[in-house]
Amino acid sequence: MVALTSLFTSLLISVGAVSALTSSLQQITANFGSNPNGVQMYLYKPTAVATPTPLIIAMHYCTGTAQAYFQGTSLASLADTHGFIVIYPNAPRSGGCWDVNTNATLTHNGGSDSLGIANVVRYAISSLGVDASRVYATGTSSGAMMTSVLMGAYPDIFKAGSLYSGVPYGCFAGPNAWNSQCAQGQLIQTPQQWGDLVRAGYPGYTGVRPPVQFWHGTADTTLYPQNFQEEIKQWTNVFGVSQTPTSTQTNSPLSGYTRTSYGPNIQGILAQGVGHTVPEQENDTLAWFGLTNLKPGPAADEVVVLVVVVVVEVVELVVVDVEEEEEVEEVDDEDEVED
């Protein structure tokens, strides 16, 4: 009995002694379709996932990497909690920036970085059990710009986006990867002009457009905050709604942050005094995606523990029965001797 109890305790301790995350970041090595620029893809799939399984594409900033974004955000930990999958693309250029300027990347199935990302999503839907109706994208700085590209060029794939410190779709369009006019908020266009750029990303598309959420700091001197205003102009035109907010919340989600909504599909959060690096509010982003109430299925290690408990209890019962039978036999023997 003591030995069995010690064994059971040891098993519980070994199962419980796991790292903070239930899984690890793994590179996708399968052929997932056309990937013109060789964008590397890294997958985080929790031990237990929700069924059907949502997917978030999470894209890093310039000079960043997929691994750095994996370590620097809490998306993987939240994936464990809510049961979604995260894919972290890795920009193929030496500077770590995404192609958000070429005609290829800005056009549906046109090529470049955006096509590689779109195709890894298609692969995830066909091979990883991802729910095609629950695919989302987020990123910061250059990653936010690529999120915007995906919202415009692939509205048939992505169902919502959350952009931290980005620019309007097509703002960087042109032969050069960097455009100071755009970065400094000097590219001012009408809502119609901005909206036409989005519609040109997928000519003839008449389906549902993905809701978008924008975050920006008022003290951003890398991508000036005027870009936030231009994003609002662009997407209110895309959705055909007024630029007058339907609701405004101050100090939401943090002190000094102002949240404005333009109907159910557009939300902007302006952070007073915050620079280019707006701290990512992943729980708020998940709420925008509708992923906060997910329940992952049972993990493999939970099943193992359940089996161990059942086996140990059965063995303990058998031992007890044997001991009771031995006691009964001893009493019977004594009765026979007395007779």
N, C-alpha and C positions, 0 to 999 in steps of 0.2 A: 504493500500500500504506500509506504513512504517513498519507495523507488519510483512508483508510477506517478505520484504527486510531484516529485522532483523533476521527472521527465516532462510532465505537462507544463510546469512553471518555466523550464528552460525553453520549451518550444514557444511559449507566449512571449518570452523576453526576446528571442531571436527574431520572431515575426515582427515585434514592435520596434526593433532597432533598425529603422529604415531612415533614409535621408529625408530632408525636408520635402523633396519632390518624389512622386511615385515612379517616375520614369526618367529618361535622359534624352538629350538632344541628339538626333540621328540624321545624317545626311541621306537624302533620297537619291539612290543610285539607279533606280529603275528608269527606263526610257519613258518619259511622260509626254512625248510629242515634240513638236518643233520648239526649239529654244535657241534662236539665232545668235544671241550673245553669250550663251553658256552661263546663264544665271544659276548659281548653285542654290539648292533648296534644302533647308533643314527642318525636320519634323519633330514636334513634341506631341506625343500621343500618350495621355495619362493611362495608367493601368486600368482604370474604370472610366468608360465614356457613356454619355447619354445616347439614347437610341430613339430616333435617328440622330446622327452626330453633326453638330454645327462645326464650322471651320472659320478661323480668323487668320487672315494674311497680315503679318506684322512686319513693317519695313523700317529699316534703320536710317539714320541721318548720314550726311557726308562725313567721311573719315571713319564711319562705323562699320560694323560687321554684323552678320546674323548672330554670331555667338555673343557679341557685346550687347545686342538688343535683347537677346534671351536672358542674359544675366542682369541687365539693367532695368528691366520692367518686371512687374508681378504677374504677367499674363500666364506664365507656365503654372504658377501656384494657383491662380484662379481657374485654370483649366482643370487642375486636380479637383477643385471644389465643385465646379459646375459641369465637368465632363465634356468640354469641347476640345477640338484639336487646334493646334497652332502651327502654321508653317512660316518660317523665317527665311525669306529670300536673301541672298547675299549679292550685292551689286558687283558686277564683273570688272569695273574700272579701278585703276590704282588709287584714285582719290575717294573711292567709296560712294560716289554720287550716282543717282539713277538717271537714266535717259528720260527726260521729261520734255525734250525740245524737238526731237526729230519728227518728221511726218509719219514715219513708220510706227513709232511708239504711240503717237496720238491718234492712230487709226485702227479701228476694229480689225483684228487679224492681220494687221499691217506688218508686224515683225517687231524686232528689238526686245527690250526688257519686258514690256507689258505683255507681249505674246507669250513669252516663257512663263510668266506668272499666271496668265489665263490658262495655259495648258496644264500647269501643275494642279490647278483647281479642278480642271476637267478630269485629270488622273485621279485626284482624291475622291471625286464623286463616283467614278467608275470602279475604283480599286480599294478604297479605304473606308467605304461605308458612309461618306459624307452626304448630308442632306442638301440637295441642290437648292432648296429654298431657304437655306440658312448659311450663306457664305458672306463674310464681311471682311473689311480691310481697314487697317489703321496704320499710322506712322507719324514720325516727327520730322520736321524740316524737309529734307529731300524725300524722306519716306512719306511725308504728308503730300508732297507734290505728286509722287507716284500714286498715292491713294486717289488723288483727284483725277489723274489720268485714267485709272481703272474705273472710277465712277462714270467718266464720260465715254470712254471707248468700249467698255464692257458692261453696260447696264443690264445685259441679259444674264450675266454671271453673278454680279455682286448686288447684295440686297440692302446694304447700308455702309456708310463710311464715317470714320472719325479722324479728323485731321488736326494735328498739333503744329502750329507755326508754318503754315503752307502758303500757297498762292493760288490764284484762279487757274482753272484748266486752260492750257494754251498760253499762259502768261510768258513762259520761257521759249515759246515756239520760235524756231529759227536755226541758223547754222551753228551758233555758238552754244555751248553748254551753260554758260553763265551770261545773264543779261542784267546789267546794272539798272536799266530803266525799270524792269519788272521788280527786281529785288528792292529797290528804293521806293517802291510804291508810286512811281511816276507814270506807269502805264494805266491811264484812266480811259475807260470805255463806257459806252452806254450799256444798260442791262441787255438790250437786244443784241449788241455786238458780242458781248460775253456769252450770252446764251447760244448764239449761232455757232460759236467755237465748239461748245459741247455737242450740239446737234451734228456738227460736221465730223465728230469722232466716230459716229456710227450712222452713216447716211441711210435714211429710210427707216430707221428704227422707230417704232410707234408704241412699244411696250412700256411697262412701268419703269420709272426712274428710281434709283436708290436714294433714300433719305440721307442727308449729310449733316454732320456736326462739325463746327469749326471752333478751334481754340487759338487764341493769340494774345500776346503780351503787348501792352501799350508802350513799353520801353524797348521793343525789339528793333535793333539797329542792323540786323542781318537781313531780315525780310520785313520791311517796314509795315507797321500796322494798317496802313492804307490798304494793303492787300486783303486784310480781313473784310474791309468794307466792299472791296471789289468782288470778293467771293460771295458775299451776301447778294450783291447786285446780280451776279451771274446766275446763281441758283434760284433766286426768286423768279427770274425770267424763265428758267428752264421749267419750273413748276407752275408758272403762270399765276403767281400770287404777289401781293403788295409788298413793298419794301418797308411798310409800317409794321412793327412787331405786333403780334397778336397777344403777347404777354412778355413781361419783363420782371426778372427776379434779381434783386441785389444780394450781394454776399452769398452767391450760390455758384459752385459748391463750397467756396472758401471766402473768407473776408477779402473784400476788394475785387471780387469777381462778379461780373454782371452777365446774366444769362438772358438772352432774348430769343424768342421763338417766332417763327413766321409760318404758322400753321403746323401740322404734324410732321412735316418732312424736312424742315430746315431749323437748325438751332445754332446760335453763335454764343460763345463764352469769351468775353474780353477781360483779361486779367490786368488790373491797374498796377503799374509800376514793375511789371514782370518783363524780363528781357526775352531773348530768343528761345531760351530753354524753358518752356512752360512745363512744369511738373505734370507728368501724365496722371490723369485721374481714371485709372483703369476700371474701377467699379462704376463710375459714371458712364464711361464708354460702353461697358457691358449692358447697362440699363438702356442705353440708346439702341443697342443691338437686340434687346429683349432676351438676354441670356442669363439674367440673375436668378431665375426661378428653376433652373435646370437641376435635375437630380441624376448623377451618374449611376450606372448599374453596379452590381457587386464586383469588387476587385478580386483577382485570382488569390491573393494572400488571405482575404476574408474567407473564401471557400475552404482553403487549407485549414485555417483555424477551426472552422465549424466541424470539419471531418475529424480533426484531432480531438476535439471536445467529445464528440459522440463515441469515438473509439475508446478513449480513456474511461468514460463513464460506463461503457459496456464491460470493459475489463475489470473495473472496480466492482461491478455488480457480480461478476463471475467469481471473483476472489471472495467476496462476502458470502455467497452461496456455498462455496467450498468449505469455508470456515464453519458455517452453520451446520453443514452436513457432518463434518468431523466431530463437532460437539455432540450431535445427536447419536452418532455411532458410539462415542465413548460412553454416553449414558446407557445405551442399550447393552453394551458389554458389561457394565457394572451390574445392571439388572440381572443378566444371565448368571453372573458369578454368585449373586445373592441367592438366586434360585438353586 
